[in-house]
Amino acid sequence: MKKTLLFSLLIPILLPPTLLFSQDTADSSLSGEVSAGVLFLNSADNLDPGGSSRTISTLGKSAEKKLTTIPVLLPEVTWQFGAERRFAWYFKTKAPLEEAGEFALTTGLKYTHPGFATLVAGFFAVPFAEVWENPYLLNRPRNETDVTVFGAHIAANEIFDSEFSLDVAYMREDVDNDLLAQIFPELARDGKIFAASLRYQLFAGEPFSLTPRVTVLKGEYDGESSSFAKVKGEISGLYLAGRYSLKSSLSYSYKEHDERDPIFAATRNEHGFGANLAVKYDGLFGIESVGLLAIVGYSRGEASQTFYDSESLACGLGLTYRF
């Protein structure tokens, strides 16, 4: 019921403005890209139904890897309008913070104020999110339950014509049937996350650019043992060479929970590592708007309790169409 209401409210926001405004003008344009392909995900995470077995026999080891094949269709659309096209509506499938996962319906508005910044305000929602009702249940099948995940974000890009940008995000999570909270109230999983990040682009406008980013997050949940503080450092790069483009990133994060974990009688902390690479070739089959995209990504979480260790390897291949 929660998700039905959430997406009923979201649908009018996601409708392309071209459906709402049928008259084209010289001060408006529609552009975007659609990617279609397949993603192979080999992951291990005892807290995630997609990354662990339904039945486990011990809390003393990490999850065994689980291979999932996912067909993907990822649209990204931007509609510029207004005087000098300073306004823009956008829709994409990437959330502004990684805690929302790899897929989210994200939409919002941008406004470019010359000499000040490009201002962004948007909303996102994650469909089909699930967790285990009780991830610590042993020797009996664990059951999934839905999670309602939504949030908002604001940003100021290229502040005062510099290469600095600031992003602030908020995310809310509501677990439909949090059986864990009934057994251990300190591990209740309803709550919210606040995030703020600062990034700077080096060598802007060059064929090769680097963007370091620092993000600080605070999770405030009904359960004090689920609440956390986290800091993440990341550096991403972009290289353009003719029809080829390469995007890569490296990241490290440290996360510490507020209170002692009642399951393991210790405070949980975690070191996170990540690396991603995407290679794209434009002009496939001699058609300028068609491209070939290949991606590979690896992430690993090393926690103070082995049960919480996680690992993920993702590989994907697909076609892109730019309009």
Secondary structure, 3 states (H helix, E strand, C coil): CHHHHHHHHHHHHHCCHHHHCCCCCCCCEEEEEEEEEEEEEEEEECCCHHHCCCCECCCCCCCCCEEEEEEEEEEEEEEEECHHHCEEEEEECCCCCHHHCCCCEEEEEEEEECCCEEEEEEEEEECCCEEECCCCCECCCCCEEEEEEEEEEEEEECHHHCCEEEEEEEEEEEECCCHHHHHCHHHCCCEEEEEEEEEECECCCCCEEEEEEEEEEEEEECCCCCCEEEEEEEEEEEEEECCEEEEEEEEEEEEEEEEEECCCCEEEEEEEEEEEEEEEEECHHHCCCEEEEEEEEEEEEEECCHHHCEEEEEEEEEEEEEC
